[in-house]
């Protein structure tokens, strides 16, 4: 079984940095968090697929 380390995409890394740097009361935070959650779910899904395809 080969274990792969999947790197986060550039867009996911950018969103992580933006969330850390913006003020907590910034009106754009909810929209950015939605985008971040969508990207993070995709990243986690890719990791899960990698695990199962390595079992084949």
Phi, psi and omega per residue, in radians:
X1 nan 2.207 3.101
X2 -1.666 2.230 3.070
X3 -1.735 2.206 -3.122
X4 -1.834 2.443 2.996
X5 -1.724 1.956 -3.127
X6 -1.622 2.220 3.119
X7 -1.453 2.603 3.091
X8 -1.204 2.578 3.140
X9 -1.242 2.818 3.131
X10 -1.071 -0.681 -3.126
X11 -1.163 -0.644 3.104
X12 -1.171 -0.741 3.108
X13 -1.107 -0.714 3.118
X14 -1.085 -0.762 3.139
X15 -1.122 -0.678 3.092
X16 -1.046 -0.769 -3.119
X17 -1.187 -0.744 -3.133
X18 -1.073 -0.766 -3.130
X19 -1.072 -0.689 -3.141
X20 -1.203 -0.556 -3.016
X21 -1.603 -0.383 -3.128
X22 -1.358 2.675 3.055
X23 -1.141 2.581 -3.078
X24 -1.083 -0.473 -3.099
X25 -1.737 0.230 3.119
X26 -1.121 2.310 -3.094
X27 -1.162 -0.265 -3.124
X28 -1.506 -0.180 -3.064
X29 -0.996 -0.841 -3.124
X30 -1.006 -0.725 3.141
X31 -1.158 -0.711 3.138
X32 -1.172 -0.670 3.130
X33 -1.150 -0.624 3.084
X34 -1.098 -0.782 3.112
X35 -1.104 -0.730 3.134
X36 -1.093 -0.789 -3.133
X37 -1.087 -0.696 3.116
X38 -1.109 -0.795 3.125
X39 -1.122 -0.709 -3.110
X40 -1.169 -0.708 3.090
X41 -1.086 -0.675 3.083
X42 -1.123 -0.728 3.116
X43 -1.102 -0.783 3.121
X44 -1.129 -0.690 3.100
X45 -1.090 -0.695 3.108
X46 -1.128 -0.679 3.104
X47 -1.121 -0.709 3.131
X48 -1.141 -0.716 3.116
X49 -1.114 -0.728 3.089
X50 -0.995 -0.737 -3.131
X51 -1.056 -0.856 -3.072
X52 -1.245 -0.603 3.106
X53 -1.239 -0.483 3.076
X54 -1.223 -0.399 3.126
X55 -1.319 -0.332 -3.103
X56 -1.260 nan nan
